[in-house]
Amino acid sequence: MSYSPQIAEAFIKAQGELKNPPKSSYNPFNNSKYTELSDILTYVRPILIKHGLGITQLIGSTHEGKPTVKTILIHESGETIETPTECLDPDSNKKMNGLQEMGSAVSYGKRYQLCALLGIAPEEDTDGVTNEDLKQSNQSNSSNKPGNSKTNNKPDNKPGNKPSSKPNNKPSNKPSNKPANKPKVTESELEDGTKIEEAKGSKPGGKPVAEKVEDPVDENKLLAILQKEQSKLYIPLKKKFKTIKNRDAIKESHIQQACQELLGEGIYTPDDVGIVKETLDI
């Protein structure tokens, strides 16, 4: 396949300025980074337009109803470079309905087809990673390698370390200052998610003393709103995102997806999902 000198020259100049976009978005459900289609387009469009090039992506469907994607690079002269029409096969995912599965497949296809056409590939974003972070990561990795947890099981045969076989039968007259039957402290949670600390009394039949310990405000702005206005509906979502350390990474789309999961699990009702969306205006 050959192209006219005009589009070939423009494409080569544009590609000389294009770099691999960083994986700046985070998916807490897969615990992985990725680059959104909007980020790729925002990055490549100015460079392509500078050299008289533009991008269009056509969406269609097969007779079986499967979505298709085709990407076309257009030059101002009218010349084009086109990809083959790609048939997408949405994965069956119990966490998504049919439209969500199709939308996810189309977005995936458009991202990877666009990158393939332009000859770019998203890569890890190392911005903000300090030398101290890398040092701690290396120390963590090295500590997990086999052979670093050697234990010294050799007996100490030095003279003078023989254990004494004489029993000490002398009674001890020193008073013990340790409090007897120190009450145990346990932690539980009320229906609204408020934690309580219970100190169980040592006396038989004694009533436990409970003290409320309010949960800290969620670091994610959306979840903090829900925590304040709909505390009971906030609890299931808090549990969904309990392993996510970077709370700012939780976006509206992640909350919507989590709501659908809770609906499928029978924890949320359709009304609950509606209240969450109305409260957060999403």
N, C-alpha and C positions, 0 to 999 in steps of 0.2 A: 504494500500500500504506500502510495506516494502523496505528498501534499505540495501545494503551491509555495513558491519562495516567500510570499508575503506572510502566510500564517505560520510557516516553519520558522522564519526569522523572529516573528513576534513571540512565538511560544518559547523559543530557546532563550530569548532575552528575559522573559518573565520567569522562566524556570531558574535562571541564574540568580534571581533575587529571592526566590522562595526558599524558606527554611522549614525544617520539621516543626510543626506546632507542638507546644507542650501539652501533656495530659493534665489539665488544670482542674477538671471536675472529679468529684468523688462519689462513688456509689456505695453507700453503707451496707446495702444488702449483700453485695458481692465482695465487699471489702477490697475494692480495686479502683484505680484511677482510669479515666478515659477522657477523650476530647469530644465535646458536643459539636453537632453539625453547625450550629450557629457560630461557634467560636472559629471553626475552620473557614466558614464563608466570610466572616468579619476580617479574618487575616488575609485571605487570598484575593478578595475582590479588588482592593485598591491597586494591587500589583498587576492584576490582569487588565483592569481598565486602563492603567497607565500605558500598556502596550497594545491597546485596541482589542482586547479580548473580553469575552463574557462567558458566563456559565448558565446553563439551564438544565433542569433535571425533570424528566417526564415520568409520571406514574400511571400505570395501567393495571390490567388484570388478565389472567388467562380464562379459558372457558370453565376451568374448575374453580375459579374465584380466588386464585392465588395472586398476590400483588407482584407487579413487575416494576423495574426501575431502569431508566436509560439516561446517561449523562452526556451532554453535548457541549463542546467548547466551540464558541462562535467567534470568528474574526470579523472586524469591521468591513472587510472586503466581501463578506458573504461566505467565505470558506468555513468549513466546520471539521472538527475532529470528534468522532462519536464512539462511544463504547457500545458493545453488544447489549441488547435488551436482556436484563438479568431477571430470572424468575426466582422469587423469594419464597421460602417455605417456613412460615411462622411456627415456632416451637409451641407445643401444647404446654401451657403453664396454668396450673390451677389458681395461681395468684392473680391472673389477668383474665378479663373477658375477651371475646373474639376481636373486638375493635382495638383493644389495647395491644393484643398480640400482633395484629396487623400493623399498627402504628409503630411498634417497636421494631418489627422486621424491616419496614420501609426506611425508618431513620438509620438503622444499622447499614442497610444496603446503600443508601445515599452517601453516608460518611465514607465507607470503604471504597465505593466506586469513584468518588471524587478524588480521594487521596491517590488511588491507583492511576487515574488519568493524569494527574498533575505530577506524579512521581514523588510524593511526599509521604511521610509516615509519622504519626504522633509518637512522641517519646516522653520519658519521665521528666517531670518538672522538678529540678533541684533547687529552685529559688527558695531561699529561706532556710536551707539546710546548713547548719554551722559545722565547723570542724569538731566541736564538742559533741554534736549529735552523731557524727560519723564515728568518733572515737568510742562513744558509749555503745553504738551499734556493733562495732568490731569487738569490743570487750564482751558484749552479750553473746555474740556468735562464737567467740573463742572459748567462753566458759561452758558452752553446750557441747563442745567437741569431746568425743570419747578420749579418755586418757588423761584428762585434766582434773579428775577427781580421785587422785591416788590417795590411799590411806596407808598409814604406817602401822602394820599389824605385827611388826617384829617385837618380840618380848624384850623387856629391859632386863638384861642379865648382869647389870652392874652390881658389885658387892655393896651391901648396906641397904639394899632395897627389899630385903626379904620381909614378907608380912609377918607381923607378930601373931603368934598362935595363942597368946595368953588372953583369956576372956576378961573383960573389964566389968566386974560385978558391983562396982561401987555405985551406990545410989546418988543421983544428981539432986542437989538441994537448990539449984538455981531456979528462980521463978520464971515461968513462961509468960512472955509478954504478947504472945499471939492471941488475937481474939478468937474465941470459940464460935463455931457455927456462923462464919461470915456469910451474909446473905448473897445469893447469886443474882447477877443482873442479866436479864434477857431482853431481847428487842423484838417487838411485834409491830403490826401495822393496822391502823383503823381502816374502815371502809373508804374514807375519803383520802387515803394515802398518807395520812399523818403518822409518823413513827412514834412509838412510845417505848420508854425504858421501864421495865418492871423489876423491882427489887423484891425477891421472894423472901418473906420473913422466915426466921429459923424456928419459931415456935409453932407447934402443931396447931393447925386451924387459924394461923395468923393470916390476915389479909395482905396481899401484895400491894406495895406502894407504886403507883404508876405516875410517871411524869411525861407530859407531852413534849416531844422534840419536833418542831416544825421542819418540814423539808426545805432545803434551800431553793431559791428561785431558779428555775431551769435556765441554763445559759443560752439556749436557743430562744429567740424572740417570739416565734410563733407558739412554741410549746409553753413558754412562760405565760402567754395570754390565755391559753387553754387551761393551764394549771390554776390561774387565778379565777377564771370565770366558770369553768366546767371541770372541777377537780376530779369527779368520778370518771369522766371520759378521758381525762389526762392520764390516769394510772395505767391503762392498757398500752397506750402509746409510749409512755415512759419505759415500760418493760420491753417494748419492741426495740427501742433505741438505747437500751441500757449499756450495750457494749461499744457504743459510738463515743469516742473521746472528744473528737472535734465536732462539737455541737453545731457550729456554724455551717457545717457541711449538710445538715438536714434541711432540705428545701420543701416547697409546697408539694412538688411531685412525689417526694418520698413519703410525706404524711398521707397523701391521697392513696398511695399504694398500700401503706400500712393499714389504712382504714378498710380497704377492700379485703386485706388478709384477715383482719379482725371480724369483718362481716362474714367471710367464708368460714371462720372458725366458730361462729355463733356467739362471739363475745360482744360484738356490736350488732345492733338492729339497724335497718335502713334509716330509721328516725335518728339514731345516734350519729350515723355518718353525716346526715343532713345538718345536725346541730353543730358538729365539728367544723364542717365547711362554712356554715353561716357565721360561726363565732370567729373563724380565722379569715373569712372573706376570701375563700379560695374556690 
